[in-house]
């Protein structure tokens, strides 16, 4: 597999690694953990297999081997050999196939996975771990898995320095619309009415986690994401609930974010419920896998679709 044209950003990402944080090395991992996990569930890969994370101008990919593929994450138009390919549904490619994507505007993260996983990128060459042609089609049923509405507030738990802010600052943090000012793997900078400390204070650099909401000296929040550091010196006003991190990661520049306070117990229950839901979905997808009987391109009006018929 190789890049026929490079995108703005494409990187091989794997499962979150936390055991090097004591040495000052961040955990990395995917920006949208939910999309990463769904990618593996649909293909039948183990979760430690790696995928391609992409954003902005996406690459064009050429294939040198037959392999099963799937695309998850931020919705994007996908074209393979002139055929439209749906998101969250596995499809097969053959040697000589070409896969292209439309540009992701304003941010968001899309994940491309293959059967057997991706090993590494070397120049324009992408080495696959063990290319696998599954021989069956698997897809994410819309009626069984739905994301939370985009305008629903992001749930947060009070951070260690929550009480460094008075009630007016706390209310301003929870009750205002923040505009996403800039995004990258390190963190999302938000812009809104400044929230200030009760009194000037200095924080000794302290541990941070993915989803930590820090407040900078200008009174603007920064949400630390997958590419974060391991310690920070800004007050930690809150932590994003793990169940809402994926939704936050797919928020684009210029879009609006609101926060809603929740308890640690509720955040833990929500995370447990999400993991249980993914386990049920894994079994449904496993039962769903069937042999591919037929595939063809169908022209409807001025649009072309790729149709797969399963047993």
Residue pairs with C-beta under 8 A, 6 or more apart in sequence:
1 61
1 62
1 63
1 64
1 65
1 67
1 114
1 125
1 126
1 127
1 128
2 61
2 62
2 64
2 124
2 125
2 126
3 10
3 59
3 60
3 61
3 62
3 124
3 125
3 126
4 59
4 60
4 61
4 62
4 98
4 124
5 59
5 60
6 59
6 124
7 54
7 56
7 57
7 58
7 59
8 55
8 56
8 57
8 58
9 53
9 54
9 55
9 56
10 52
10 53
10 54
10 58
10 59
10 121
11 52
11 53
11 121
12 50
12 51
12 52
12 53
12 118
12 119
12 120
12 121
12 126
13 28
13 29
13 30
13 36
13 50
13 51
13 52
13 53
14 29
14 48
14 49
14 50
14 51
15 29
15 47
15 48
16 27
16 28
16 29
16 30
16 33
16 210
16 226
17 27
17 28
17 29
18 27
20 27
21 27
21 230
24 229
24 230
24 231
25 230
26 227
26 228
26 229
26 230
27 210
27 226
27 228
28 226
28 227
29 36
29 226
30 36
30 51
30 53
30 109
30 111
30 226
31 53
31 109
31 185
31 225
31 226
31 249
32 73
32 74
32 109
32 111
32 246
32 249
32 250
33 245
33 246
34 246
34 274
35 72
35 73
35 74
35 109
35 110
35 111
35 246
36 51
36 72
36 111
37 47
37 278
38 72
38 88
38 140
38 145
38 278
38 281
39 45
39 51
39 70
39 72
39 73
39 111
39 113
40 46
40 47
40 49
40 51
40 113
41 278
41 281
41 282
41 285
42 70
42 72
42 88
42 89
42 90
42 113
42 138
42 139
42 140
42 285
43 68
43 69
43 70
43 90
43 113
43 114
43 115
43 134
43 138
44 115
44 134
44 138
44 285
44 286
44 289
45 113
45 115
45 116
45 117
49 113
49 116
49 117
49 118
49 129
50 117
50 118
50 119
50 129
51 111
51 112
51 113
51 117
51 118
52 111
52 112
52 113
52 118
52 126
53 109
53 110
53 111
54 101
54 104
54 109
54 110
54 111
54 112
55 74
55 104
55 107
55 108
55 109
55 110
56 103
56 104
56 107
57 103
57 104
58 76
58 100
58 101
58 102
58 103
58 104
58 110
59 101
60 98
60 99
60 100
60 101
61 98
61 99
61 100
61 112
61 126
62 96
62 97
62 98
62 99
63 93
63 94
63 95
63 96
63 97
63 98
63 99
64 95
65 95
65 128
65 131
66 92
66 93
66 94
66 95
66 131
66 133
67 92
67 93
67 114
67 115
67 116
67 128
67 131
67 132
67 133
68 90
68 91
68 92
68 114
68 115
68 132
68 133
68 134
69 90
69 91
69 92
69 93
69 99
69 112
69 113
69 114
69 115
70 88
70 89
70 90
70 91
70 112
70 113
70 138
71 78
71 85
71 87
71 88
71 101
71 110
71 111
71 112
71 113
72 87
72 88
72 110
72 111
72 113
72 140
73 108
73 109
73 110
73 111
73 250
74 104
74 108
74 109
74 110
74 250
75 87
76 87
76 101
76 102
76 104
76 110
77 84
77 101
77 102
78 84
78 85
78 86
78 87
78 99
78 100
78 101
79 85
79 99
79 100
79 101
80 91
80 93
80 97
80 98
80 99
80 100
80 306
81 97
81 98
82 297
82 304
83 297
83 304
83 305
83 306
84 303
84 304
84 305
84 306
85 91
85 99
85 306
86 139
88 139
88 140
89 137
89 138
89 139
89 140
90 134
90 136
90 137
90 138
90 139
91 137
91 306
91 308
92 133
92 134
92 292
92 295
93 99
101 110
104 110
105 252
106 252
106 253
106 254
106 255
107 180
107 183
107 250
107 251
107 252
107 253
108 249
108 250
108 251
108 252
109 249
109 250
114 128
114 131
114 132
115 131
115 132
115 133
115 134
116 128
116 129
116 130
116 131
116 132
117 128
117 129
117 130
118 126
118 127
118 128
118 129
119 127
119 128
119 129
120 126
120 127
121 127
134 289
135 291
135 292
136 289
136 290
136 291
136 292
136 310
137 289
137 290
137 292
137 308
137 310
138 285
138 288
138 289
139 288
140 281
140 285
141 284
144 281
144 284
145 277
145 281
147 247
148 244
148 247
150 247
151 256
152 247
153 258
153 259
153 260
154 240
154 241
154 244
154 247
154 248
154 257
154 258
154 259
154 260
155 240
155 241
155 243
155 244
155 259
155 260
155 261
155 262
155 266
155 267
155 270
156 213
156 238
156 239
156 240
156 241
156 259
156 260
156 261
156 262
157 238
157 239
157 241
157 261
157 262
157 263
157 264
157 267
158 237
158 238
158 261
159 212
159 213
159 235
159 236
159 237
159 238
159 239
160 206
160 236
161 203
161 235
161 236
161 237
162 170
162 237
162 238
164 197
164 198
164 201
164 235
164 237
165 173
165 195
165 196
165 197
165 198
165 215
165 235
165 237
166 198
169 195
169 196
169 197
169 198
170 195
172 192
172 193
172 195
173 195
173 221
173 237
173 238
173 259
174 259
174 260
174 261
176 192
176 193
176 258
177 192
177 256
177 257
177 258
178 190
178 191
178 192
178 221
178 256
178 257
178 258
178 259
179 190
179 191
179 192
179 254
179 255
179 256
179 257
180 188
180 189
180 190
180 191
180 251
180 252
180 253
180 254
180 255
180 256
180 257
181 189
181 190
181 191
181 220
181 253
182 188
182 189
182 253
183 189
183 251
183 252
183 253
184 225
184 227
185 225
185 226
185 227
186 224
186 225
186 227
186 228
186 229
187 222
187 223
187 224
187 225
187 227
187 228
188 222
188 223
188 225
188 248
188 251
189 220
189 221
189 222
190 220
190 221
190 222
190 223
190 257
191 220
192 220
192 221
194 218
194 219
194 220
195 215
195 219
195 221
195 237
196 219
197 215
197 235
201 235
202 233
203 233
203 234
203 235
204 233
205 231
205 232
205 233
206 231
206 232
206 233
206 236
207 230
207 231
208 214
208 224
208 228
208 229
208 230
208 231
208 232
208 236
209 224
209 228
209 239
210 224
210 225
210 226
210 228
210 245
211 223
211 224
211 225
211 239
211 240
211 241
211 242
211 245
212 223
212 224
212 228
212 232
212 236
212 239
212 240
213 221
213 222
213 223
213 224
213 236
213 237
213 238
213 239
213 240
213 259
214 221
214 222
214 224
214 232
214 234
214 235
214 236
214 237
215 221
215 222
215 234
215 235
215 237
216 222
216 234
217 234
221 237
222 234
223 240
223 248
224 232
225 249
226 249
238 259
238 261
240 248
241 262
241 266
241 267
241 270
241 271
242 267
242 270
242 271
242 274
243 267
243 270
243 271
243 273
243 274
248 257
251 257
262 270
290 310
290 311
291 310
291 311
292 308
292 309
292 310
293 309
293 310
293 311
294 307
294 308
294 309
295 306
295 307
295 308
295 309
296 306
296 307
297 304
297 305
297 306
297 307
298 304
298 305
298 306
298 307
299 305
